[in-house]
């Protein structure tokens, strides 16, 4: 049976993630501290990688207490404890980005893009290896950073995880350790994965190359009706039950 090989949380939405060995699942289904914070401009809009490629150049480290964040942008770096140093953090990000912003918090479920599927996103290691092979010079680590999944599964078959999403209108349950989730859909991607996570530079013909190869390598077990287009990868999930436990750990079985 496939197992969880990596858990990544993204404390500040759109900024780099941090690997952890375990994560508590909130009643909403989200991983604790994942997308808990977001940078918001003066008009109330998210400052994200879709609109601002400078976000790719930040480096982030999460302290052991999961609330101390160390962040670097070029030669500028800072560490702050949230929420007590929220104003200091907002000022630092405003200077780094050249855009006045503040930090918005949602502690009870984070700020996922897919509100119908606020659980952790899931992808296979074999899938990341397959996609990396489609692009010259793209490493599996870079593919991992571009697609920003929460849970990575060590199954042998690329795109094995597609089947967890089911056909449109279906939400088949599956277990991660002691918790039960369902797969809502195969995630529709945006422009962000087409950019180098270190520089923000766009990879030439990334989206058409990905789309062509995704169509050609689609497994028979994948829910074909989910693919109105082929720029999709990783599973968006929703929590069904955490009655038997509240924590996901590296090594937990998936199936």
ZAZAGU-687476 format. One line per 4 residues: number of its first residue (from 1); for each residue x, y, z of C-alpha. Coordinates in steps of 0.5 Angstrom, whole numbers, m for minus. Layout:
<gulos>
NUM> X,Y,Z | ...;
</gulos>
This chain:
<gulos>
1> 0,0,0 | 3,7,m2 | 5,11,4 | 6,19,6;
5> 13,20,4 | 13,28,5 | 8,33,9 | 9,40,7;
9> 5,46,10 | 5,53,7 | 4,58,13 | 4,64,9;
13> m1,63,3 | 3,64,m4 | 10,63,0 | 15,57,0;
17> 13,51,4 | 16,48,10 | 17,40,11 | 14,37,17;
21> 14,30,20 | 7,30,22 | 1,35,22 | m5,36,26;
25> m12,36,22 | m17,41,24 | m24,40,24 | m25,44,17;
29> m20,38,14 | m14,43,13 | m7,42,16 | m6,46,22;
33> m2,52,20 | m3,51,13 | m4,58,9 | m6,61,16;
37> m3,67,14 | m4,71,7 | m1,78,5 | m7,82,3;
41> m6,89,0 | m10,96,2 | m16,94,m3 | m17,87,1;
45> m14,83,m5 | m9,77,m4 | m2,78,m6 | 0,72,m9;
49> 4,69,m14 | m1,69,m20 | 0,77,m20 | 7,78,m17;
53> 12,74,m19 | 17,77,m14 | 14,72,m9 | 18,66,m12;
57> 24,70,m9 | 23,69,m2 | 26,64,2 | 22,61,9;
61> 24,57,15 | 19,55,20 | 21,55,27 | 20,48,32;
65> 14,52,35 | 11,53,28 | 9,60,30 | 16,63,29;
69> 18,65,22 | 25,66,19 | 24,70,12 | 29,72,7;
73> 29,76,1 | 35,78,m3 | 40,81,2 | 34,83,7;
77> 32,78,12 | 28,78,19 | 25,73,24 | 18,74,27;
81> 13,71,32 | 6,71,29 | 1,73,31 | 5,78,37;
85> 9,81,31 | 4,81,26 | 5,89,25 | 13,88,24;
89> 12,83,19 | 7,87,15 | 12,93,15 | 18,88,13;
93> 14,85,7 | 11,92,5 | 19,94,4 | 21,88,1;
97> 15,88,m4 | 14,95,m5 | 7,94,m4 | 3,97,3;
101> 0,90,6 | m2,87,12 | m2,80,14 | m9,77,15;
105> m10,71,19 | m15,65,19 | m13,60,24 | m19,55,24;
109> m18,53,17 | m13,57,13 | m15,60,6 | m15,55,1;
113> m16,56,m6 | m22,51,m7 | m27,52,m1 | m31,46,m3;
117> m24,42,m2 | m20,45,4 | m17,39,6 | m9,37,4;
121> m7,37,m3 | m4,30,m5 | 1,28,m10 | 5,22,m12;
125> 13,22,m12 | 12,18,m18 | 8,23,m21 | 13,29,m20;
129> 19,24,m23 | 15,24,m29 | 13,31,m30 | 20,33,m29;
133> 22,28,m34 | 18,32,m39 | 23,39,m38 | 30,39,m39;
137> 34,41,m33 | 27,40,m29 | 29,37,m22 | 24,33,m18;
141> 25,38,m12 | 24,44,m17 | 17,40,m19 | 15,39,m12;
145> 16,46,m11 | 12,48,m17 | 6,44,m15 | 6,46,m8;
149> 2,40,m5 | 1,38,2 | 2,31,2 | 7,27,m2;
153> 5,19,m3 | 11,14,m5 | 6,10,m10 | 10,7,m16;
157> 5,9,m22 | 5,16,m24 | m2,19,m23 | m4,14,m19;
161> m7,19,m14 | m12,21,m20 | m17,15,m18 | m18,18,m11;
165> m22,24,m15 | m27,19,m18 | m32,22,m24 | m35,29,m23;
169> m40,29,m18 | m37,23,m14 | m33,23,m8 | m30,17,m6;
173> m27,16,1 | m20,14,2 | m16,13,9 | m9,17,10;
177> m7,13,17 | m13,14,22 | m17,19,18 | m22,19,12;
181> m22,24,6 | m25,24,0 | m22,27,m7 | m26,32,m10;
185> m23,34,m16 | m16,34,m20 | m13,41,m19 | m13,46,m24;
189> m7,49,m25 | m5,57,m26 | 1,60,m28 | 5,59,m22;
193> 8,52,m24 | 10,55,m30 | 15,59,m27 | 22,58,m24;
197> 21,58,m16 | 28,61,m15 | 28,66,m20 | 21,67,m22;
201> 23,67,m29 | 18,63,m34 | 19,56,m37 | 18,57,m44;
205> 12,53,m47 | 11,50,m40 | 3,50,m40 | 3,47,m47;
209> 8,42,m46 | 5,40,m40 | m2,39,m43 | 1,35,m49;
213> 4,30,m44 | m1,30,m39 | m6,28,m45 | m1,22,m48;
217> 0,19,m41 | m7,19,m38 | m7,12,m34 | m14,8,m36;
221> m15,8,m28 | m16,16,m28 | m23,19,m28 | m23,21,m36;
225> m29,26,m35 | m25,30,m30 | m21,33,m36 | m25,38,m39;
229> m17,40,m40 | m11,37,m39 | m7,42,m34 | m9,39,m28;
233> m5,35,m23 | m5,33,m15 | m12,32,m12 | m16,37,m8;
237> m19,33,m2 | m24,34,4 | m25,31,10 | m30,26,12;
241> m28,23,19 | m23,24,24 | m26,20,29 | m20,15,30;
245> m15,21,30 | m13,28,28 | m6,27,26 | m2,25,19;
249> 5,23,20 | 10,21,15 | 10,14,14 | 2,13,14;
253> m1,9,9 | m6,12,4 | m12,8,1;
</gulos>
